[in-house]
Amino acid sequence: MKTEGKTIRVKLILSIFASVGMAGISMLFLCFLMIVGSLSRQFTLFFASHVVEFTLSFLLIFLVLTIAFFLWLIRNNILYLEEIIKTLGVISKGDLDINIPIRTNDELGVMAETVNHMAYRLKGMIEEERRMEKTKN
């Protein structure tokens, strides 16, 4: 189903690139601090003898920052998905009067709109069946 606005896939890809960019900028700041530190002869000697450890540490820091920024960027979509799941649980227990708020134009918004429509139609069908049963009796 085609939706207006960005799809979830596009949002995730953009979030990945943005998180890598933000982690890269953070790493540039850390490199700047290393350059400033290298003005000291003691630090230069220490760095030269531990270059492998520094490299692995920088890669680990970059990876952790990338994951943290990515999770921070997609947190609203995750929270919205959790809200949809919670509301679906309420609907599955028989409360057809509840609606999922439509907050986005992507697939999650379309799903929320579809579920709301389905609950509305199901409620109408149940009411019609009850009315028919009443008139039968």
JOTA-V107609 format. One record per run of one state. SS is the DSSP state (helix for helix, strand for strand, loop for the rest). FROM is the first residue (numbers start at 0). TO is the last residue. If there is no record, write none. Layout:
SS_FROM_TO ; SS_FROM_TO
This chain:
loop_0_6 ; helix_7_36 ; loop_37_39 ; helix_40_48 ; loop_49_49 ; helix_50_91 ; loop_92_105 ; helix_106_135 ; loop_136_136
